[in-house]
């Protein structure tokens, strides 16, 4: 009887999960990072237009463009690493 009560008590315990409910998942993190990079690229394009109109100085326009460029390069590098990891997993034998 004691074993049955222990099994019942253990089965009623909450299951532990790898991530907490308030933490975003991997897909959500990737999506938010891509949205951020897209926003930076849009800001760089807008800065180019403002520079052409003479409403912003070249120094600020170049800084905005370089930030967007670095963010895009980082995104491409991460994508490359993810693809390499996926290909490595697919080559594994089970």
N, CA, C and O atoms as CSV, one atom per row, in Angstrom:
chain,resi,resn,atom,element,x,y,z
A,1,UNK,N,N,0.823,-1.196,0.000
A,1,UNK,CA,C,0.000,0.000,0.000
A,1,UNK,C,C,0.864,1.255,0.000
A,1,UNK,O,O,0.520,2.247,-0.643
A,2,UNK,N,N,1.957,1.218,0.702
A,2,UNK,CA,C,2.834,2.376,0.779
A,2,UNK,C,C,3.420,2.696,-0.589
A,2,UNK,O,O,3.513,3.869,-0.951
A,3,UNK,N,N,3.815,1.697,-1.352
A,3,UNK,CA,C,4.392,1.916,-2.679
A,3,UNK,C,C,3.359,2.551,-3.593
A,3,UNK,O,O,3.684,3.465,-4.350
A,4,UNK,N,N,2.123,2.084,-3.534
A,4,UNK,CA,C,1.076,2.651,-4.380
A,4,UNK,C,C,0.829,4.119,-4.043
A,4,UNK,O,O,0.600,4.934,-4.936
A,5,UNK,N,N,0.874,4.451,-2.764
A,5,UNK,CA,C,0.647,5.854,-2.401
A,5,UNK,C,C,1.811,6.726,-2.864
A,5,UNK,O,O,1.599,7.871,-3.264
A,6,UNK,N,N,3.035,6.204,-2.815
A,6,UNK,CA,C,4.191,6.947,-3.299
A,6,UNK,C,C,4.110,7.149,-4.810
A,6,UNK,O,O,4.406,8.238,-5.302
A,7,UNK,N,N,3.714,6.116,-5.548
A,7,UNK,CA,C,3.583,6.226,-7.000
A,7,UNK,C,C,2.501,7.236,-7.343
A,7,UNK,O,O,2.674,8.032,-8.265
A,8,UNK,N,N,1.392,7.218,-6.622
A,8,UNK,CA,C,0.334,8.185,-6.852
A,8,UNK,C,C,0.781,9.603,-6.557
A,8,UNK,O,O,0.424,10.534,-7.279
A,9,UNK,N,N,1.564,9.774,-5.497
A,9,UNK,CA,C,2.054,11.093,-5.134
A,9,UNK,C,C,3.052,11.595,-6.183
A,9,UNK,O,O,3.026,12.770,-6.548
A,10,UNK,N,N,3.919,10.723,-6.661
A,10,UNK,CA,C,4.904,11.123,-7.664
A,10,UNK,C,C,4.224,11.458,-8.983
A,10,UNK,O,O,4.620,12.412,-9.651
A,11,UNK,N,N,3.213,10.696,-9.369
A,11,UNK,CA,C,2.535,10.960,-10.637
A,11,UNK,C,C,1.752,12.269,-10.611
A,11,UNK,O,O,1.467,12.840,-11.663
A,12,UNK,N,N,1.401,12.750,-9.413
A,12,UNK,CA,C,0.674,14.003,-9.304
A,12,UNK,C,C,1.594,15.216,-9.244
A,12,UNK,O,O,1.125,16.351,-9.318
A,13,UNK,N,N,2.889,14.989,-9.113
A,13,UNK,CA,C,3.837,16.097,-9.068
A,13,UNK,C,C,3.924,16.743,-10.438
A,13,UNK,O,O,3.801,16.059,-11.454
A,14,UNK,N,N,4.133,18.045,-10.481
A,14,UNK,CA,C,4.246,18.712,-11.780
A,14,UNK,C,C,5.488,18.236,-12.524
A,14,UNK,O,O,6.552,18.034,-11.938
A,15,UNK,N,N,5.324,18.068,-13.797
A,15,UNK,CA,C,6.428,17.631,-14.643
A,15,UNK,C,C,7.407,18.786,-14.814
A,15,UNK,O,O,7.001,19.926,-15.041
A,16,UNK,N,N,8.676,18.490,-14.704
A,16,UNK,CA,C,9.676,19.536,-14.939
A,16,UNK,C,C,9.900,19.637,-16.437
A,16,UNK,O,O,9.944,18.630,-17.143
A,17,UNK,N,N,10.040,20.846,-16.902
A,17,UNK,CA,C,10.272,21.054,-18.322
A,17,UNK,C,C,11.605,21.744,-18.507
A,17,UNK,O,O,12.155,22.317,-17.566
A,18,UNK,N,N,12.127,21.689,-19.727
A,18,UNK,CA,C,13.423,22.274,-20.020
A,18,UNK,C,C,13.356,23.801,-19.986
A,18,UNK,O,O,14.359,24.459,-19.707
A,19,UNK,N,N,12.198,24.356,-20.264
A,19,UNK,CA,C,12.093,25.817,-20.240
A,19,UNK,C,C,10.904,26.222,-19.408
A,19,UNK,O,O,9.891,25.525,-19.350
A,20,UNK,N,N,11.043,27.344,-18.776
A,20,UNK,CA,C,9.977,27.883,-17.936
A,20,UNK,C,C,8.890,28.480,-18.829
A,20,UNK,O,O,9.128,28.786,-19.998
A,21,UNK,N,N,7.714,28.638,-18.270
A,21,UNK,CA,C,6.594,29.159,-19.043
A,21,UNK,C,C,6.796,30.605,-19.456
A,21,UNK,O,O,6.302,31.020,-20.505
A,22,UNK,N,N,7.516,31.381,-18.650
A,22,UNK,CA,C,7.689,32.790,-18.957
A,22,UNK,C,C,8.877,33.055,-19.880
A,22,UNK,O,O,9.104,34.201,-20.269
A,23,UNK,N,N,9.638,32.022,-20.238
A,23,UNK,CA,C,10.783,32.198,-21.128
A,23,UNK,C,C,10.383,31.855,-22.555
A,23,UNK,O,O,9.695,30.860,-22.781
A,24,UNK,N,N,10.808,32.673,-23.526
A,24,UNK,CA,C,10.461,32.374,-24.913
A,24,UNK,C,C,11.233,31.169,-25.431
A,24,UNK,O,O,12.323,30.865,-24.948
A,25,UNK,N,N,10.666,30.492,-26.409
A,25,UNK,CA,C,11.318,29.347,-27.016
A,25,UNK,C,C,12.333,29.775,-28.061
A,25,UNK,O,O,12.487,30.962,-28.347
A,26,UNK,N,N,13.019,28.799,-28.625
A,26,UNK,CA,C,14.051,29.081,-29.608
A,26,UNK,C,C,13.472,29.771,-30.835
A,26,UNK,O,O,14.057,30.728,-31.342
A,27,UNK,N,N,12.337,29.299,-31.312
A,27,UNK,CA,C,11.703,29.902,-32.483
A,27,UNK,C,C,11.315,31.351,-32.248
A,27,UNK,O,O,11.469,32.201,-33.124
A,28,UNK,N,N,10.807,31.617,-31.051
A,28,UNK,CA,C,10.414,32.989,-30.721
A,28,UNK,C,C,11.632,33.900,-30.632
A,28,UNK,O,O,11.565,35.062,-31.034
A,29,UNK,N,N,12.748,33.387,-30.108
A,29,UNK,CA,C,13.973,34.181,-30.036
A,29,UNK,C,C,14.502,34.506,-31.431
A,29,UNK,O,O,14.921,35.632,-31.701
A,30,UNK,N,N,14.477,33.513,-32.306
A,30,UNK,CA,C,14.941,33.732,-33.678
A,30,UNK,C,C,14.047,34.742,-34.380
A,30,UNK,O,O,14.532,35.634,-35.076
A,31,UNK,N,N,12.740,34.599,-34.193
A,31,UNK,CA,C,11.799,35.517,-34.833
A,31,UNK,C,C,12.018,36.953,-34.354
A,31,UNK,O,O,12.029,37.882,-35.163
A,32,UNK,N,N,12.192,37.137,-33.054
A,32,UNK,CA,C,12.397,38.492,-32.544
A,32,UNK,C,C,13.731,39.065,-33.014
A,32,UNK,O,O,13.832,40.266,-33.261
A,33,UNK,N,N,14.755,38.221,-33.141
A,33,UNK,CA,C,16.046,38.695,-33.639
A,33,UNK,C,C,15.939,39.113,-35.101
A,33,UNK,O,O,16.521,40.121,-35.500
A,34,UNK,N,N,15.204,38.350,-35.899
A,34,UNK,CA,C,15.031,38.702,-37.308
A,34,UNK,C,C,14.220,39.982,-37.470
A,34,UNK,O,O,14.498,40.793,-38.354
A,35,UNK,N,N,13.227,40.158,-36.623
A,35,UNK,CA,C,12.444,41.400,-36.659
A,35,UNK,C,C,13.334,42.588,-36.310
A,35,UNK,O,O,13.221,43.652,-36.917
A,36,UNK,N,N,14.216,42.406,-35.335
A,36,UNK,CA,C,15.134,43.477,-34.941
A,36,UNK,C,C,16.096,43.829,-36.079
A,36,UNK,O,O,16.345,45.006,-36.341
A,37,UNK,N,N,16.630,42.819,-36.748
A,37,UNK,CA,C,17.535,43.068,-37.881
A,37,UNK,C,C,16.784,43.775,-39.003
A,37,UNK,O,O,17.310,44.704,-39.616
A,38,UNK,N,N,15.569,43.342,-39.271
A,38,UNK,CA,C,14.765,43.985,-40.307
A,38,UNK,C,C,14.498,45.456,-39.963
A,38,UNK,O,O,14.555,46.319,-40.839
A,39,UNK,N,N,14.211,45.736,-38.705
A,39,UNK,CA,C,13.996,47.123,-38.268
A,39,UNK,C,C,15.254,47.964,-38.478
A,39,UNK,O,O,15.176,49.112,-38.915
A,40,UNK,N,N,16.412,47.382,-38.164
A,40,UNK,CA,C,17.662,48.114,-38.353
A,40,UNK,C,C,17.924,48.394,-39.838
A,40,UNK,O,O,18.401,49.471,-40.196
A,41,UNK,N,N,17.611,47.429,-40.688
A,41,UNK,CA,C,17.783,47.646,-42.126
A,41,UNK,C,C,16.842,48.735,-42.637
A,41,UNK,O,O,17.224,49.549,-43.477
A,42,UNK,N,N,15.611,48.745,-42.125
A,42,UNK,CA,C,14.663,49.794,-42.511
A,42,UNK,C,C,15.131,51.168,-42.030
A,42,UNK,O,O,14.979,52.164,-42.738
A,43,UNK,N,N,15.700,51.215,-40.825
A,43,UNK,CA,C,16.227,52.484,-40.308
A,43,UNK,C,C,17.399,52.972,-41.157
A,43,UNK,O,O,17.540,54.172,-41.391
A,44,UNK,N,N,18.235,52.047,-41.616
A,44,UNK,CA,C,19.361,52.428,-42.466
A,44,UNK,C,C,18.869,52.982,-43.793
A,44,UNK,O,O,19.412,53.961,-44.306
A,45,UNK,N,N,17.847,52.356,-44.343
A,45,UNK,CA,C,17.270,52.859,-45.597
A,45,UNK,C,C,16.673,54.249,-45.385
A,45,UNK,O,O,16.849,55.142,-46.214
A,46,UNK,N,N,15.973,54.422,-44.277
A,46,UNK,CA,C,15.384,55.724,-43.957
A,46,UNK,C,C,16.471,56.776,-43.749
A,46,UNK,O,O,16.311,57.928,-44.154
A,47,UNK,N,N,17.577,56.380,-43.115
A,47,UNK,CA,C,18.676,57.317,-42.903
A,47,UNK,C,C,19.290,57.734,-44.235
A,47,UNK,O,O,19.704,58.883,-44.390
A,48,UNK,N,N,19.352,56.826,-45.187
A,48,UNK,CA,C,19.848,57.170,-46.518
A,48,UNK,C,C,18.963,58.185,-47.207
A,48,UNK,O,O,19.451,59.100,-47.871
A,49,UNK,N,N,17.661,58.020,-47.049
A,49,UNK,CA,C,16.732,58.978,-47.634
A,49,UNK,C,C,16.848,60.342,-46.958
A,49,UNK,O,O,16.822,61.379,-47.622
A,50,UNK,N,N,16.977,60.329,-45.636
A,50,UNK,CA,C,17.133,61.591,-44.910
A,50,UNK,C,C,18.452,62.281,-45.275
A,50,UNK,O,O,18.522,63.508,-45.341
A,51,UNK,N,N,19.487,61.485,-45.510
A,51,UNK,CA,C,20.768,62.051,-45.918
A,51,UNK,C,C,20.654,62.713,-47.292
A,51,UNK,O,O,21.211,63.785,-47.532
A,52,UNK,N,N,19.926,62.055,-48.180
A,52,UNK,CA,C,19.738,62.624,-49.511
A,52,UNK,C,C,18.952,63.939,-49.453
A,52,UNK,O,O,19.185,64.838,-50.261
A,53,UNK,N,N,18.037,64.046,-48.513
A,53,UNK,CA,C,17.250,65.276,-48.352
A,53,UNK,C,C,18.024,66.344,-47.590
A,53,UNK,O,O,17.621,67.507,-47.569
A,54,UNK,N,N,19.141,65.952,-46.961
A,54,UNK,CA,C,19.921,66.903,-46.187
A,54,UNK,C,C,19.417,67.093,-44.773
A,54,UNK,O,O,19.793,68.059,-44.109
A,55,UNK,N,N,18.573,66.191,-44.297
A,55,UNK,CA,C,17.987,66.317,-42.964
A,55,UNK,C,C,18.820,65.629,-41.880
A,55,UNK,O,O,18.528,65.770,-40.693
A,56,UNK,N,N,19.841,64.896,-42.275
A,56,UNK,CA,C,20.688,64.199,-41.314
A,56,UNK,C,C,22.125,64.314,-41.810
A,56,UNK,O,O,22.368,64.354,-43.016
A,57,UNK,N,N,23.071,64.367,-40.886
A,57,UNK,CA,C,24.457,64.484,-41.330
A,57,UNK,C,C,25.014,63.105,-41.702
A,57,UNK,O,O,24.474,62.078,-41.292
A,58,UNK,N,N,26.079,63.096,-42.467
A,58,UNK,CA,C,26.631,61.854,-42.999
A,58,UNK,C,C,27.167,60.954,-41.892
A,58,UNK,O,O,27.117,59.729,-42.006
A,59,UNK,N,N,27.672,61.549,-40.835
A,59,UNK,CA,C,28.222,60.778,-39.717
A,59,UNK,C,C,27.159,59.845,-39.130
A,59,UNK,O,O,27.399,58.646,-38.987
A,60,UNK,N,N,25.998,60.385,-38.792
A,60,UNK,CA,C,24.921,59.566,-38.216
A,60,UNK,C,C,24.383,58.552,-39.212
A,60,UNK,O,O,24.051,57.427,-38.836
A,61,UNK,N,N,24.293,58.939,-40.479
A,61,UNK,CA,C,23.794,58.010,-41.499
A,61,UNK,C,C,24.719,56.815,-41.651
A,61,UNK,O,O,24.254,55.682,-41.781
A,62,UNK,N,N,26.014,57.055,-41.636
A,62,UNK,CA,C,26.987,55.962,-41.775
A,62,UNK,C,C,26.950,55.052,-40.551
A,62,UNK,O,O,27.052,53.833,-40.687
A,63,UNK,N,N,26.808,55.623,-39.371
A,63,UNK,CA,C,26.727,54.799,-38.153
A,63,UNK,C,C,25.504,53.893,-38.197
A,63,UNK,O,O,25.600,52.707,-37.882
A,64,UNK,N,N,24.368,54.434,-38.581
A,64,UNK,CA,C,23.139,53.644,-38.671
A,64,UNK,C,C,23.289,52.541,-39.713
A,64,UNK,O,O,22.874,51.405,-39.484
A,65,UNK,N,N,23.881,52.874,-40.855
A,65,UNK,CA,C,24.070,51.888,-41.926
A,65,UNK,C,C,25.036,50.782,-41.496
A,65,UNK,O,O,24.811,49.614,-41.814
A,66,UNK,N,N,26.093,51.126,-40.787
A,66,UNK,CA,C,27.056,50.122,-40.342
A,66,UNK,C,C,26.471,49.201,-39.283
A,66,UNK,O,O,26.762,48.005,-39.270
A,67,UNK,N,N,25.648,49.749,-38.392
A,67,UNK,CA,C,24.974,48.901,-37.400
A,67,UNK,C,C,24.082,47.885,-38.093
A,67,UNK,O,O,24.063,46.710,-37.727
A,68,UNK,N,N,23.342,48.346,-39.098
A,68,UNK,CA,C,22.470,47.445,-39.844
A,68,UNK,C,C,23.290,46.410,-40.604
A,68,UNK,O,O,22.908,45.242,-40.665
A,69,UNK,N,N,24.410,46.827,-41.183
A,69,UNK,CA,C,25.270,45.910,-41.919
A,69,UNK,C,C,25.842,44.833,-40.995
A,69,UNK,O,O,25.855,43.654,-41.349
A,70,UNK,N,N,26.310,45.232,-39.822
A,70,UNK,CA,C,26.850,44.258,-38.866
A,70,UNK,C,C,25.778,43.284,-38.388
A,70,UNK,O,O,26.036,42.089,-38.244
A,71,UNK,N,N,24.587,43.793,-38.147
A,71,UNK,CA,C,23.487,42.921,-37.725
A,71,UNK,C,C,23.151,41.912,-38.817
A,71,UNK,O,O,22.887,40.745,-38.526
A,72,UNK,N,N,23.160,42.355,-40.069
A,72,UNK,CA,C,22.872,41.445,-41.182
A,72,UNK,C,C,23.984,40.408,-41.337
A,72,UNK,O,O,23.696,39.234,-41.573
A,73,UNK,N,N,25.235,40.814,-41.209
A,73,UNK,CA,C,26.344,39.871,-41.299
A,73,UNK,C,C,26.288,38.830,-40.181
A,73,UNK,O,O,26.558,37.651,-40.412
A,74,UNK,N,N,25.940,39.265,-38.979
A,74,UNK,CA,C,25.795,38.333,-37.868
A,74,UNK,C,C,24.659,37.349,-38.121
A,74,UNK,O,O,24.792,36.160,-37.830
A,75,UNK,N,N,23.561,37.829,-38.652
A,75,UNK,CA,C,22.429,36.961,-38.969
A,75,UNK,C,C,22.816,35.914,-40.003
A,75,UNK,O,O,22.444,34.748,-39.875
A,76,UNK,N,N,23.553,36.315,-41.015
A,76,UNK,CA,C,23.994,35.379,-42.051
A,76,UNK,C,C,24.947,34.335,-41.460
A,76,UNK,O,O,24.863,33.156,-41.802
A,77,UNK,N,N,25.847,34.762,-40.577
A,77,UNK,CA,C,26.777,33.825,-39.949
A,77,UNK,C,C,26.044,32.822,-39.060
A,77,UNK,O,O,26.381,31.638,-39.046
A,78,UNK,N,N,25.048,33.293,-38.325
A,78,UNK,CA,C,24.261,32.386,-37.478
A,78,UNK,C,C,23.484,31.399,-38.332
A,78,UNK,O,O,23.412,30.213,-38.009
A,79,UNK,N,N,22.907,31.885,-39.415
A,79,UNK,CA,C,22.175,31.002,-40.336
A,79,UNK,C,C,23.086,29.916,-40.879
A,79,UNK,O,O,22.691,28.754,-40.973
A,80,UNK,N,N,24.304,30.296,-41.236
A,80,UNK,CA,C,25.270,29.337,-41.779
A,80,UNK,C,C,25.596,28.265,-40.735
A,80,UNK,O,O,25.661,27.080,-41.060
A,81,UNK,N,N,25.800,28.678,-39.491
A,81,UNK,CA,C,26.101,27.718,-38.425
A,81,UNK,C,C,24.920,26.790,-38.150
A,81,UNK,O,O,25.115,25.602,-37.896
A,82,UNK,N,N,23.712,27.316,-38.198
A,82,UNK,CA,C,22.528,26.486,-37.983
A,82,UNK,C,C,22.406,25.443,-39.086
A,82,UNK,O,O,22.092,24.285,-38.812
A,83,UNK,N,N,22.651,25.845,-40.328
A,83,UNK,CA,C,22.583,24.901,-41.446
A,83,UNK,C,C,23.659,23.841,-41.314
A,83,UNK,O,O,23.402,22.665,-41.572
A,84,UNK,N,N,24.877,24.241,-40.911
A,84,UNK,CA,C,25.948,23.267,-40.718
A,84,UNK,C,C,25.593,22.272,-39.616
A,84,UNK,O,O,25.848,21.077,-39.761
A,85,UNK,N,N,25.014,22.746,-38.529
A,85,UNK,CA,C,24.610,21.860,-37.436
A,85,UNK,C,C,23.521,20.901,-37.890
A,85,UNK,O,O,23.552,19.719,-37.548
A,86,UNK,N,N,22.564,21.397,-38.654
A,86,UNK,CA,C,21.492,20.546,-39.174
A,86,UNK,C,C,22.072,19.465,-40.083
A,86,UNK,O,O,21.695,18.297,-39.981
A,87,UNK,N,N,22.985,19.852,-40.971
A,87,UNK,CA,C,23.589,18.877,-41.882
A,87,UNK,C,C,24.394,17.834,-41.117
A,87,UNK,O,O,24.393,16.659,-41.485
A,88,UNK,N,N,25.074,18.250,-40.065
A,88,UNK,CA,C,25.834,17.306,-39.237
A,88,UNK,C,C,24.891,16.318,-38.556
A,88,UNK,O,O,25.189,15.125,-38.489
A,89,UNK,N,N,23.773,16.796,-38.058
A,89,UNK,CA,C,22.792,15.914,-37.431
A,89,UNK,C,C,22.235,14.922,-38.438
A,89,UNK,O,O,22.043,13.748,-38.122
A,90,UNK,N,N,21.976,15.397,-39.654
A,90,UNK,CA,C,21.427,14.507,-40.691
A,90,UNK,C,C,22.435,13.443,-41.125
A,90,UNK,O,O,22.034,12.381,-41.601
A,91,UNK,N,N,23.731,13.706,-40.971
A,91,UNK,CA,C,24.754,12.711,-41.329
A,91,UNK,C,C,24.929,11.658,-40.247
A,91,UNK,O,O,25.537,10.616,-40.492
A,92,UNK,N,N,24.410,11.912,-39.062
A,92,UNK,CA,C,24.570,10.941,-37.959
A,92,UNK,C,C,23.804,9.666,-38.262
A,92,UNK,O,O,22.709,9.685,-38.824
A,93,UNK,N,N,24.413,8.568,-37.873
A,93,UNK,CA,C,23.737,7.279,-38.040
A,93,UNK,C,C,23.077,6.885,-36.730
A,93,UNK,O,O,23.628,7.089,-35.648
A,94,UNK,N,N,21.895,6.321,-36.850
A,94,UNK,CA,C,21.177,5.906,-35.647
A,94,UNK,C,C,21.243,4.433,-35.446
A,94,UNK,O,O,20.688,3.917,-34.476
